[in-house]
Each structure stands twice: as structure tokens, then as C-alpha cells.
Amino acid sequence: MVKIRLMGAFAHLAKARELEVKLEGPKTANEILREVIPRYDEFHDKIIFINGKPAKGEAIVEENDEIKVMPVLSGG
């Protein structure tokens, strides 16, 4: 299982702050997040951590990893 922690708008869209997903083989963080967050690709800037370390969406996620993701918001 992969634990996913969602922050901000991502938690709102997915209707959950934490999820667990069973992997059927290696996937990228982006692939997993697209499956659980509606409109994920509409957010061009996001911060992703895998096991507490900064990561890119193309990073491979393995069983027992933890993903934390938050959108980057700007304003003035």
C-alpha cells in the first residue's frame, strides 16, 4: 500500500486528507495522483514529497512509500 497525504485544494477535490492505494507494480507519483485527485493536471505547480524528501511527479513510487502533495498557490 502507498499512503497519500493531500493538502489544500487537493484534499478538497479528493474529499480526503489521507488515502491508501494498492500498487499493482511501479508507477510514477503523477500516475497515482491522477487516479485519486480529480482535475489534478489543472494544477501546473505542485509540491510533492516522497518519504519526506522533495520529489518530481515523474519519480517512481514503490510499495510502502508515502506521498505528500500540495498545490502551489499565488496571490497578491
N, CA, C and O atoms as a Maestro MAE file, in Angstrom:
{
 s_m_m2io_version
 :::
 2.0.0
}

f_m_ct {
 s_m_title
 :::
 protein
 m_atom[304] {
  # First column is atom index #
  i_m_mmod_type
  r_m_x_coord
  r_m_y_coord
  r_m_z_coord
  i_m_residue_number
  s_m_chain_name
  s_m_pdb_residue_name
  s_m_pdb_atom_name
  i_m_atomic_number
  :::
  1 25 0.829 -1.181 0.000 1 A "MET " " N  " 7
  2 3 0.000 0.000 0.000 1 A "MET " " CA " 6
  3 2 0.874 1.245 0.000 1 A "MET " " C  " 6
  4 15 1.941 1.278 0.613 1 A "MET " " O  " 8
  5 25 0.401 2.256 -0.694 2 A "VAL " " N  " 7
  6 3 1.050 3.564 -0.703 2 A "VAL " " CA " 6
  7 2 0.141 4.516 0.049 2 A "VAL " " C  " 6
  8 15 -1.053 4.603 -0.238 2 A "VAL " " O  " 8
  9 25 0.699 5.220 0.999 3 A "LYS " " N  " 7
  10 3 -0.077 6.207 1.752 3 A "LYS " " CA " 6
  11 2 0.046 7.552 1.042 3 A "LYS " " C  " 6
  12 15 1.141 7.966 0.661 3 A "LYS " " O  " 8
  13 25 -1.088 8.229 0.867 4 A "ILE " " N  " 7
  14 3 -1.100 9.521 0.195 4 A "ILE " " CA " 6
  15 2 -1.680 10.544 1.149 4 A "ILE " " C  " 6
  16 15 -2.782 10.359 1.665 4 A "ILE " " O  " 8
  17 25 -0.954 11.615 1.386 5 A "ARG " " N  " 7
  18 3 -1.421 12.720 2.231 5 A "ARG " " CA " 6
  19 2 -1.658 13.923 1.334 5 A "ARG " " C  " 6
  20 15 -0.757 14.366 0.622 5 A "ARG " " O  " 8
  21 25 -2.867 14.443 1.374 6 A "LEU " " N  " 7
  22 3 -3.273 15.534 0.492 6 A "LEU " " CA " 6
  23 2 -3.460 16.811 1.289 6 A "LEU " " C  " 6
  24 15 -3.993 16.796 2.398 6 A "LEU " " O  " 8
  25 25 -3.017 17.913 0.710 7 A "MET " " N  " 7
  26 3 -3.117 19.210 1.369 7 A "MET " " CA " 6
  27 2 -3.908 20.180 0.483 7 A "MET " " C  " 6
  28 15 -3.959 20.026 -0.737 7 A "MET " " O  " 8
  29 25 -4.513 21.167 1.115 8 A "GLY " " N  " 7
  30 3 -5.166 22.261 0.397 8 A "GLY " " CA " 6
  31 2 -6.248 21.796 -0.551 8 A "GLY " " C  " 6
  32 15 -7.064 20.938 -0.215 8 A "GLY " " O  " 8
  33 25 -6.243 22.376 -1.746 9 A "ALA " " N  " 7
  34 3 -7.274 22.092 -2.745 9 A "ALA " " CA " 6
  35 2 -7.294 20.611 -3.137 9 A "ALA " " C  " 6
  36 15 -8.349 20.085 -3.491 9 A "ALA " " O  " 8
  37 25 -6.157 19.942 -3.078 10 A "PHE " " N  " 7
  38 3 -6.136 18.521 -3.431 10 A "PHE " " CA " 6
  39 2 -6.974 17.699 -2.444 10 A "PHE " " C  " 6
  40 15 -7.678 16.777 -2.855 10 A "PHE " " O  " 8
  41 25 -6.906 18.022 -1.157 11 A "ALA " " N  " 7
  42 3 -7.725 17.325 -0.161 11 A "ALA " " CA " 6
  43 2 -9.203 17.595 -0.437 11 A "ALA " " C  " 6
  44 15 -10.035 16.695 -0.325 11 A "ALA " " O  " 8
  45 25 -9.522 18.824 -0.792 12 A "HIS " " N  " 7
  46 3 -10.917 19.183 -1.097 12 A "HIS " " CA " 6
  47 2 -11.425 18.410 -2.317 12 A "HIS " " C  " 6
  48 15 -12.524 17.858 -2.286 12 A "HIS " " O  " 8
  49 25 -10.635 18.370 -3.382 13 A "LEU " " N  " 7
  50 3 -11.058 17.688 -4.608 13 A "LEU " " CA " 6
  51 2 -11.205 16.181 -4.414 13 A "LEU " " C  " 6
  52 15 -12.129 15.570 -4.950 13 A "LEU " " O  " 8
  53 25 -10.302 15.590 -3.654 14 A "ALA " " N  " 7
  54 3 -10.337 14.143 -3.433 14 A "ALA " " CA " 6
  55 2 -11.285 13.758 -2.295 14 A "ALA " " C  " 6
  56 15 -11.566 12.580 -2.076 14 A "ALA " " O  " 8
  57 25 -11.773 14.778 -1.575 15 A "LYS " " N  " 7
  58 3 -12.673 14.561 -0.432 15 A "LYS " " CA " 6
  59 2 -12.027 13.703 0.652 15 A "LYS " " C  " 6
  60 15 -12.695 12.910 1.316 15 A "LYS " " O  " 8
  61 25 -10.719 13.876 0.817 16 A "ALA " " N  " 7
  62 3 -9.990 13.144 1.859 16 A "ALA " " CA " 6
  63 2 -8.637 13.802 2.083 16 A "ALA " " C  " 6
  64 15 -8.053 14.375 1.164 16 A "ALA " " O  " 8
  65 25 -8.149 13.712 3.307 17 A "ARG " " N  " 7
  66 3 -6.805 14.216 3.606 17 A "ARG " " CA " 6
  67 2 -5.767 13.107 3.487 17 A "ARG " " C  " 6
  68 15 -4.597 13.364 3.203 17 A "ARG " " O  " 8
  69 25 -6.207 11.878 3.705 18 A "GLU " " N  " 7
  70 3 -5.302 10.733 3.600 18 A "GLU " " CA " 6
  71 2 -6.000 9.599 2.859 18 A "GLU " " C  " 6
  72 15 -7.188 9.344 3.053 18 A "GLU " " O  " 8
  73 25 -5.238 8.930 2.013 19 A "LEU " " N  " 7
  74 3 -5.737 7.786 1.255 19 A "LEU " " CA " 6
  75 2 -4.665 6.716 1.248 19 A "LEU " " C  " 6
  76 15 -3.487 7.002 1.461 19 A "LEU " " O  " 8
  77 25 -5.076 5.488 1.004 20 A "GLU " " N  " 7
  78 3 -4.129 4.406 0.774 20 A "GLU " " CA " 6
  79 2 -4.495 3.731 -0.540 20 A "GLU " " C  " 6
  80 15 -5.663 3.455 -0.813 20 A "GLU " " O  " 8
  81 25 -3.476 3.474 -1.343 21 A "VAL " " N  " 7
  82 3 -3.674 2.891 -2.667 21 A "VAL " " CA " 6
  83 2 -2.792 1.655 -2.785 21 A "VAL " " C  " 6
  84 15 -1.618 1.677 -2.415 21 A "VAL " " O  " 8
  85 25 -3.368 0.583 -3.303 22 A "LYS " " N  " 7
  86 3 -2.588 -0.630 -3.534 22 A "LYS " " CA " 6
  87 2 -1.953 -0.538 -4.919 22 A "LYS " " C  " 6
  88 15 -2.630 -0.249 -5.905 22 A "LYS " " O  " 8
  89 25 -0.664 -0.784 -4.979 23 A "LEU " " N  " 7
  90 3 0.059 -0.735 -6.253 23 A "LEU " " CA " 6
  91 2 0.060 -2.111 -6.908 23 A "LEU " " C  " 6
  92 15 0.210 -3.134 -6.239 23 A "LEU " " O  " 8
  93 25 -0.107 -2.116 -8.213 24 A "GLU " " N  " 7
  94 3 -0.017 -3.359 -8.991 24 A "GLU " " CA " 6
  95 2 1.285 -3.360 -9.793 24 A "GLU " " C  " 6
  96 15 1.364 -3.978 -10.855 24 A "GLU " " O  " 8
  97 25 2.280 -2.685 -9.294 25 A "GLY " " N  " 7
  98 3 3.555 -2.537 -9.987 25 A "GLY " " CA " 6
  99 2 3.998 -1.095 -9.862 25 A "GLY " " C  " 6
  100 15 3.218 -0.249 -9.425 25 A "GLY " " O  " 8
  101 25 5.232 -0.792 -10.235 26 A "PRO " " N  " 7
  102 3 5.736 0.564 -10.088 26 A "PRO " " CA " 6
  103 2 4.951 1.562 -10.933 26 A "PRO " " C  " 6
  104 15 4.591 1.284 -12.077 26 A "PRO " " O  " 8
  105 25 4.695 2.718 -10.350 27 A "LYS " " N  " 7
  106 3 4.034 3.822 -11.053 27 A "LYS " " CA " 6
  107 2 4.723 5.105 -10.641 27 A "LYS " " C  " 6
  108 15 5.414 5.159 -9.624 27 A "LYS " " O  " 8
  109 25 4.524 6.147 -11.451 28 A "THR " " N  " 7
  110 3 5.057 7.459 -11.071 28 A "THR " " CA " 6
  111 2 4.093 8.113 -10.086 28 A "THR " " C  " 6
  112 15 2.925 7.736 -9.990 28 A "THR " " O  " 8
  113 25 4.607 9.094 -9.360 29 A "ALA " " N  " 7
  114 3 3.757 9.844 -8.435 29 A "ALA " " CA " 6
  115 2 2.605 10.486 -9.202 29 A "ALA " " C  " 6
  116 15 1.467 10.456 -8.736 29 A "ALA " " O  " 8
  117 25 2.881 11.067 -10.371 30 A "ASN " " N  " 7
  118 3 1.822 11.696 -11.159 30 A "ASN " " CA " 6
  119 2 0.730 10.704 -11.547 30 A "ASN " " C  " 6
  120 15 -0.453 11.041 -11.485 30 A "ASN " " O  " 8
  121 25 1.100 9.495 -11.942 31 A "GLU " " N  " 7
  122 3 0.104 8.489 -12.329 31 A "GLU " " CA " 6
  123 2 -0.824 8.166 -11.159 31 A "GLU " " C  " 6
  124 15 -2.040 8.072 -11.329 31 A "GLU " " O  " 8
  125 25 -0.254 8.000 -9.996 32 A "ILE " " N  " 7
  126 3 -1.048 7.673 -8.812 32 A "ILE " " CA " 6
  127 2 -1.947 8.840 -8.441 32 A "ILE " " C  " 6
  128 15 -3.130 8.654 -8.156 32 A "ILE " " O  " 8
  129 25 -1.387 10.040 -8.444 33 A "LEU " " N  " 7
  130 3 -2.163 11.209 -8.030 33 A "LEU " " CA " 6
  131 2 -3.283 11.525 -9.014 33 A "LEU " " C  " 6
  132 15 -4.343 11.997 -8.602 33 A "LEU " " O  " 8
  133 25 -3.075 11.278 -10.289 34 A "ARG " " N  " 7
  134 3 -4.149 11.472 -11.278 34 A "ARG " " CA " 6
  135 2 -5.339 10.553 -10.995 34 A "ARG " " C  " 6
  136 15 -6.486 10.916 -11.256 34 A "ARG " " O  " 8
  137 25 -5.059 9.375 -10.466 35 A "GLU " " N  " 7
  138 3 -6.120 8.407 -10.182 35 A "GLU " " CA " 6
  139 2 -6.979 8.821 -8.994 35 A "GLU " " C  " 6
  140 15 -8.156 8.465 -8.940 35 A "GLU " " O  " 8
  141 25 -6.424 9.557 -8.048 36 A "VAL " " N  " 7
  142 3 -7.162 9.862 -6.817 36 A "VAL " " CA " 6
  143 2 -7.610 11.316 -6.692 36 A "VAL " " C  " 6
  144 15 -8.464 11.626 -5.861 36 A "VAL " " O  " 8
  145 25 -7.042 12.220 -7.508 37 A "ILE " " N  " 7
  146 3 -7.397 13.640 -7.412 37 A "ILE " " CA " 6
  147 2 -8.041 14.099 -8.713 37 A "ILE " " C  " 6
  148 15 -7.363 14.191 -9.737 37 A "ILE " " O  " 8
  149 25 -9.349 14.391 -8.689 38 A "PRO " " N  " 7
  150 3 -9.978 14.952 -9.886 38 A "PRO " " CA " 6
  151 2 -9.310 16.286 -10.258 38 A "PRO " " C  " 6
  152 15 -8.950 17.078 -9.386 38 A "PRO " " O  " 8
  153 25 -9.154 16.514 -11.549 39 A "ARG " " N  " 7
  154 3 -8.594 17.776 -12.073 39 A "ARG " " CA " 6
  155 2 -7.130 18.002 -11.660 39 A "ARG " " C  " 6
  156 15 -6.655 19.137 -11.685 39 A "ARG " " O  " 8
  157 25 -6.429 16.959 -11.290 40 A "TYR " " N  " 7
  158 3 -5.032 17.068 -10.847 40 A "TYR " " CA " 6
  159 2 -4.173 17.825 -11.854 40 A "TYR " " C  " 6
  160 15 -3.358 18.663 -11.468 40 A "TYR " " O  " 8
  161 25 -4.350 17.537 -13.137 41 A "ASP " " N  " 7
  162 3 -3.494 18.154 -14.163 41 A "ASP " " CA " 6
  163 2 -3.788 19.630 -14.385 41 A "ASP " " C  " 6
  164 15 -3.010 20.309 -15.055 41 A "ASP " " O  " 8
  165 25 -4.882 20.146 -13.844 42 A "GLU " " N  " 7
  166 3 -5.171 21.576 -13.961 42 A "GLU " " CA " 6
  167 2 -4.243 22.414 -13.088 42 A "GLU " " C  " 6
  168 15 -4.114 23.620 -13.297 42 A "GLU " " O  " 8
  169 25 -3.599 21.781 -12.114 43 A "PHE " " N  " 7
  170 3 -2.652 22.471 -11.241 43 A "PHE " " CA " 6
  171 2 -1.253 22.291 -11.818 43 A "PHE " " C  " 6
  172 15 -0.676 21.205 -11.742 43 A "PHE " " O  " 8
  173 25 -0.715 23.354 -12.390 44 A "HIS " " N  " 7
  174 3 0.586 23.250 -13.049 44 A "HIS " " CA " 6
  175 2 1.731 23.195 -12.041 44 A "HIS " " C  " 6
  176 15 2.743 22.539 -12.284 44 A "HIS " " O  " 8
  177 25 1.572 23.880 -10.915 45 A "ASP " " N  " 7
  178 3 2.623 23.895 -9.901 45 A "ASP " " CA " 6
  179 2 2.151 23.136 -8.668 45 A "ASP " " C  " 6
  180 15 1.094 23.429 -8.110 45 A "ASP " " O  " 8
  181 25 2.937 22.174 -8.257 46 A "LYS " " N  " 7
  182 3 2.621 21.385 -7.082 46 A "LYS " " CA " 6
  183 2 3.918 21.006 -6.368 46 A "LYS " " C  " 6
  184 15 4.983 20.919 -6.980 46 A "LYS " " O  " 8
  185 25 3.803 20.788 -5.082 47 A "ILE " " N  " 7
  186 3 4.946 20.347 -4.288 47 A "ILE " " CA " 6
  187 2 4.687 18.903 -3.891 47 A "ILE " " C  " 6
  188 15 3.651 18.586 -3.307 47 A "ILE " " O  " 8
  189 25 5.633 18.032 -4.211 48 A "ILE " " N  " 7
  190 3 5.489 16.603 -3.940 48 A "ILE " " CA " 6
  191 2 6.660 16.138 -3.075 48 A "ILE " " C  " 6
  192 15 7.820 16.449 -3.344 48 A "ILE " " O  " 8
  193 25 6.324 15.393 -2.043 49 A "PHE " " N  " 7
  194 3 7.330 14.739 -1.214 49 A "PHE " " CA " 6
  195 2 7.073 13.235 -1.267 49 A "PHE " " C  " 6
  196 15 5.927 12.791 -1.201 49 A "PHE " " O  " 8
  197 25 8.130 12.469 -1.385 50 A "ILE " " N  " 7
  198 3 8.031 11.015 -1.278 50 A "ILE " " CA " 6
  199 2 8.928 10.599 -0.120 50 A "ILE " " C  " 6
  200 15 10.136 10.834 -0.131 50 A "ILE " " O  " 8
  201 25 8.314 9.981 0.870 51 A "ASN " " N  " 7
  202 3 9.023 9.581 2.088 51 A "ASN " " CA " 6
  203 2 9.757 10.755 2.729 51 A "ASN " " C  " 6
  204 15 10.873 10.610 3.227 51 A "ASN " " O  " 8
  205 25 9.108 11.922 2.709 52 A "GLY " " N  " 7
  206 3 9.648 13.112 3.364 52 A "GLY " " CA " 6
  207 2 10.695 13.869 2.582 52 A "GLY " " C  " 6
  208 15 11.233 14.859 3.079 52 A "GLY " " O  " 8
  209 25 11.002 13.431 1.364 53 A "LYS " " N  " 7
  210 3 12.020 14.109 0.557 53 A "LYS " " CA " 6
  211 2 11.371 14.723 -0.678 53 A "LYS " " C  " 6
  212 15 10.491 14.107 -1.279 53 A "LYS " " O  " 8
  213 25 11.793 15.936 -1.069 54 A "PRO " " N  " 7
  214 3 11.221 16.552 -2.271 54 A "PRO " " CA " 6
  215 2 11.391 15.645 -3.484 54 A "PRO " " C  " 6
  216 15 12.431 15.010 -3.663 54 A "PRO " " O  " 8
  217 25 10.349 15.595 -4.312 55 A "ALA " " N  " 7
  218 3 10.381 14.718 -5.485 55 A "ALA " " CA " 6
  219 2 9.646 15.379 -6.641 55 A "ALA " " C  " 6
  220 15 8.894 16.336 -6.453 55 A "ALA " " O  " 8
  221 25 9.873 14.862 -7.819 56 A "LYS " " N  " 7
  222 3 9.163 15.304 -9.015 56 A "LYS " " CA " 6
  223 2 8.050 14.306 -9.315 56 A "LYS " " C  " 6
  224 15 8.071 13.172 -8.836 56 A "LYS " " O  " 8
  225 25 7.086 14.740 -10.107 57 A "GLY " " N  " 7
  226 3 5.958 13.889 -10.458 57 A "GLY " " CA " 6
  227 2 6.351 12.634 -11.206 57 A "GLY " " C  " 6
  228 15 5.616 11.647 -11.186 57 A "GLY " " O  " 8
  229 25 7.509 12.654 -11.873 58 A "GLU " " N  " 7
  230 3 7.962 11.506 -12.642 58 A "GLU " " CA " 6
  231 2 8.662 10.463 -11.779 58 A "GLU " " C  " 6
  232 15 9.036 9.399 -12.272 58 A "GLU " " O  " 8
  233 25 8.843 10.765 -10.482 59 A "ALA " " N  " 7
  234 3 9.532 9.836 -9.583 59 A "ALA " " CA " 6
  235 2 8.730 8.543 -9.447 59 A "ALA " " C  " 6
  236 15 7.503 8.568 -9.358 59 A "ALA " " O  " 8
  237 25 9.432 7.430 -9.431 60 A "ILE " " N  " 7
  238 3 8.796 6.119 -9.291 60 A "ILE " " CA " 6
  239 2 8.441 5.889 -7.821 60 A "ILE " " C  " 6
  240 15 9.258 6.103 -6.924 60 A "ILE " " O  " 8
  241 25 7.212 5.451 -7.602 61 A "VAL " " N  " 7
  242 3 6.724 5.158 -6.256 61 A "VAL " " CA " 6
  243 2 6.633 3.645 -6.109 61 A "VAL " " C  " 6
  244 15 6.190 2.943 -7.018 61 A "VAL " " O  " 8
  245 25 7.060 3.160 -4.952 62 A "GLU " " N  " 7
  246 3 7.042 1.723 -4.688 62 A "GLU " " CA " 6
  247 2 6.165 1.420 -3.490 62 A "GLU " " C  " 6
  248 15 5.776 2.317 -2.742 62 A "GLU " " O  " 8
  249 25 5.864 0.155 -3.321 63 A "GLU " " N  " 7
  250 3 5.048 -0.301 -2.196 63 A "GLU " " CA " 6
  251 2 5.625 0.226 -0.880 63 A "GLU " " C  " 6
  252 15 6.841 0.232 -0.689 63 A "GLU " " O  " 8
  253 25 4.749 0.665 0.023 64 A "ASN " " N  " 7
  254 3 5.095 1.187 1.350 64 A "ASN " " CA " 6
  255 2 5.662 2.598 1.346 64 A "ASN " " C  " 6
  256 15 6.061 3.092 2.400 64 A "ASN " " O  " 8
  257 25 5.712 3.261 0.199 65 A "ASP " " N  " 7
  258 3 6.134 4.659 0.153 65 A "ASP " " CA " 6
  259 2 4.989 5.546 0.637 65 A "ASP " " C  " 6
  260 15 3.832 5.128 0.683 65 A "ASP " " O  " 8
  261 25 5.341 6.776 0.996 66 A "GLU " " N  " 7
  262 3 4.338 7.769 1.371 66 A "GLU " " CA " 6
  263 2 4.512 8.996 0.476 66 A "GLU " " C  " 6
  264 15 5.615 9.525 0.334 66 A "GLU " " O  " 8
  265 25 3.410 9.436 -0.120 67 A "ILE " " N  " 7
  266 3 3.407 10.633 -0.966 67 A "ILE " " CA " 6
  267 2 2.662 11.727 -0.219 67 A "ILE " " C  " 6
  268 15 1.593 11.487 0.341 67 A "ILE " " O  " 8
  269 25 3.221 12.912 -0.212 68 A "LYS " " N  " 7
  270 3 2.530 14.089 0.309 68 A "LYS " " CA " 6
  271 2 2.532 15.114 -0.820 68 A "LYS " " C  " 6
  272 15 3.574 15.381 -1.418 68 A "LYS " " O  " 8
  273 25 1.374 15.682 -1.108 69 A "VAL " " N  " 7
  274 3 1.285 16.621 -2.226 69 A "VAL " " CA " 6
  275 2 0.438 17.819 -1.842 69 A "VAL " " C  " 6
  276 15 -0.580 17.686 -1.162 69 A "VAL " " O  " 8
  277 25 0.877 19.004 -2.290 70 A "MET " " N  " 7
  278 3 0.127 20.237 -2.073 70 A "MET " " CA " 6
  279 2 0.253 21.122 -3.294 70 A "MET " " C  " 6
  280 15 1.301 21.159 -3.937 70 A "MET " " O  " 8
  281 25 -0.821 21.840 -3.616 71 A "PRO " " N  " 7
  282 3 -0.744 22.768 -4.746 71 A "PRO " " CA " 6
  283 2 0.026 24.026 -4.329 71 A "PRO " " C  " 6
  284 15 0.035 24.404 -3.158 71 A "PRO " " O  " 8
  285 25 0.664 24.658 -5.301 72 A "VAL " " N  " 7
  286 3 1.310 25.936 -5.073 72 A "VAL " " CA " 6
  287 2 0.315 27.018 -5.480 72 A "VAL " " C  " 6
  288 15 -0.135 27.068 -6.624 72 A "VAL " " O  " 8
  289 25 -0.016 27.868 -4.537 73 A "LEU " " N  " 7
  290 3 -0.962 28.946 -4.809 73 A "LEU " " CA " 6
  291 2 -0.229 30.267 -4.786 73 A "LEU " " C  " 6
  292 15 0.710 30.461 -4.015 73 A "LEU " " O  " 8
  293 25 -0.663 31.167 -5.632 74 A "SER " " N  " 7
  294 3 -0.044 32.502 -5.616 74 A "SER " " CA " 6
  295 2 -1.152 33.522 -5.501 74 A "SER " " C  " 6
  296 15 -2.303 33.258 -5.847 74 A "SER " " O  " 8
  297 25 -0.804 34.630 -5.034 75 A "GLY " " N  " 7
  298 3 -1.790 35.703 -4.872 75 A "GLY " " CA " 6
  299 2 -1.091 36.999 -4.529 75 A "GLY " " C  " 6
  300 15 0.134 37.047 -4.410 75 A "GLY " " O  " 8
  301 25 -1.851 38.014 -4.375 76 A "GLY " " N  " 7
  302 3 -1.186 39.279 -4.103 76 A "GLY " " CA " 6
  303 2 -1.994 40.176 -3.231 76 A "GLY " " C  " 6
  304 15 -1.560 41.283 -2.914 76 A "GLY " " O  " 8
  :::
 }
 m_bond[303] {
  # First column is bond index #
  i_m_from
  i_m_to
  i_m_order
  :::
  1 1 2 1
  2 2 3 1
  3 3 4 2
  4 3 5 1
  5 5 6 1
  6 6 7 1
  7 7 8 2
  8 7 9 1
  9 9 10 1
  10 10 11 1
  11 11 12 2
  12 11 13 1
  13 13 14 1
  14 14 15 1
  15 15 16 2
  16 15 17 1
  17 17 18 1
  18 18 19 1
  19 19 20 2
  20 19 21 1
  21 21 22 1
  22 22 23 1
  23 23 24 2
  24 23 25 1
  25 25 26 1
  26 26 27 1
  27 27 28 2
  28 27 29 1
  29 29 30 1
  30 30 31 1
  31 31 32 2
  32 31 33 1
  33 33 34 1
  34 34 35 1
  35 35 36 2
  36 35 37 1
  37 37 38 1
  38 38 39 1
  39 39 40 2
  40 39 41 1
  41 41 42 1
  42 42 43 1
  43 43 44 2
  44 43 45 1
  45 45 46 1
  46 46 47 1
  47 47 48 2
  48 47 49 1
  49 49 50 1
  50 50 51 1
  51 51 52 2
  52 51 53 1
  53 53 54 1
  54 54 55 1
  55 55 56 2
  56 55 57 1
  57 57 58 1
  58 58 59 1
  59 59 60 2
  60 59 61 1
  61 61 62 1
  62 62 63 1
  63 63 64 2
  64 63 65 1
  65 65 66 1
  66 66 67 1
  67 67 68 2
  68 67 69 1
  69 69 70 1
  70 70 71 1
  71 71 72 2
  72 71 73 1
  73 73 74 1
  74 74 75 1
  75 75 76 2
  76 75 77 1
  77 77 78 1
  78 78 79 1
  79 79 80 2
  80 79 81 1
  81 81 82 1
  82 82 83 1
  83 83 84 2
  84 83 85 1
  85 85 86 1
  86 86 87 1
  87 87 88 2
  88 87 89 1
  89 89 90 1
  90 90 91 1
  91 91 92 2
  92 91 93 1
  93 93 94 1
  94 94 95 1
  95 95 96 2
  96 95 97 1
  97 97 98 1
  98 98 99 1
  99 99 100 2
  100 99 101 1
  101 101 102 1
  102 102 103 1
  103 103 104 2
  104 103 105 1
  105 105 106 1
  106 106 107 1
  107 107 108 2
  108 107 109 1
  109 109 110 1
  110 110 111 1
  111 111 112 2
  112 111 113 1
  113 113 114 1
  114 114 115 1
  115 115 116 2
  116 115 117 1
  117 117 118 1
  118 118 119 1
  119 119 120 2
  120 119 121 1
  121 121 122 1
  122 122 123 1
  123 123 124 2
  124 123 125 1
  125 125 126 1
  126 126 127 1
  127 127 128 2
  128 127 129 1
  129 129 130 1
  130 130 131 1
  131 131 132 2
  132 131 133 1
  133 133 134 1
  134 134 135 1
  135 135 136 2
  136 135 137 1
  137 137 138 1
  138 138 139 1
  139 139 140 2
  140 139 141 1
  141 141 142 1
  142 142 143 1
  143 143 144 2
  144 143 145 1
  145 145 146 1
  146 146 147 1
  147 147 148 2
  148 147 149 1
  149 149 150 1
  150 150 151 1
  151 151 152 2
  152 151 153 1
  153 153 154 1
  154 154 155 1
  155 155 156 2
  156 155 157 1
  157 157 158 1
  158 158 159 1
  159 159 160 2
  160 159 161 1
  161 161 162 1
  162 162 163 1
  163 163 164 2
  164 163 165 1
  165 165 166 1
  166 166 167 1
  167 167 168 2
  168 167 169 1
  169 169 170 1
  170 170 171 1
  171 171 172 2
  172 171 173 1
  173 173 174 1
  174 174 175 1
  175 175 176 2
  176 175 177 1
  177 177 178 1
  178 178 179 1
  179 179 180 2
  180 179 181 1
  181 181 182 1
  182 182 183 1
  183 183 184 2
  184 183 185 1
  185 185 186 1
  186 186 187 1
  187 187 188 2
  188 187 189 1
  189 189 190 1
  190 190 191 1
  191 191 192 2
  192 191 193 1
  193 193 194 1
  194 194 195 1
  195 195 196 2
  196 195 197 1
  197 197 198 1
  198 198 199 1
  199 199 200 2
  200 199 201 1
  201 201 202 1
  202 202 203 1
  203 203 204 2
  204 203 205 1
  205 205 206 1
  206 206 207 1
  207 207 208 2
  208 207 209 1
  209 209 210 1
  210 210 211 1
  211 211 212 2
  212 211 213 1
  213 213 214 1
  214 214 215 1
  215 215 216 2
  216 215 217 1
  217 217 218 1
  218 218 219 1
  219 219 220 2
  220 219 221 1
  221 221 222 1
  222 222 223 1
  223 223 224 2
  224 223 225 1
  225 225 226 1
  226 226 227 1
  227 227 228 2
  228 227 229 1
  229 229 230 1
  230 230 231 1
  231 231 232 2
  232 231 233 1
  233 233 234 1
  234 234 235 1
  235 235 236 2
  236 235 237 1
  237 237 238 1
  238 238 239 1
  239 239 240 2
  240 239 241 1
  241 241 242 1
  242 242 243 1
  243 243 244 2
  244 243 245 1
  245 245 246 1
  246 246 247 1
  247 247 248 2
  248 247 249 1
  249 249 250 1
  250 250 251 1
  251 251 252 2
  252 251 253 1
  253 253 254 1
  254 254 255 1
  255 255 256 2
  256 255 257 1
  257 257 258 1
  258 258 259 1
  259 259 260 2
  260 259 261 1
  261 261 262 1
  262 262 263 1
  263 263 264 2
  264 263 265 1
  265 265 266 1
  266 266 267 1
  267 267 268 2
  268 267 269 1
  269 269 270 1
  270 270 271 1
  271 271 272 2
  272 271 273 1
  273 273 274 1
  274 274 275 1
  275 275 276 2
  276 275 277 1
  277 277 278 1
  278 278 279 1
  279 279 280 2
  280 279 281 1
  281 281 282 1
  282 282 283 1
  283 283 284 2
  284 283 285 1
  285 285 286 1
  286 286 287 1
  287 287 288 2
  288 287 289 1
  289 289 290 1
  290 290 291 1
  291 291 292 2
  292 291 293 1
  293 293 294 1
  294 294 295 1
  295 295 296 2
  296 295 297 1
  297 297 298 1
  298 298 299 1
  299 299 300 2
  300 299 301 1
  301 301 302 1
  302 302 303 1
  303 303 304 2
  :::
 }
}
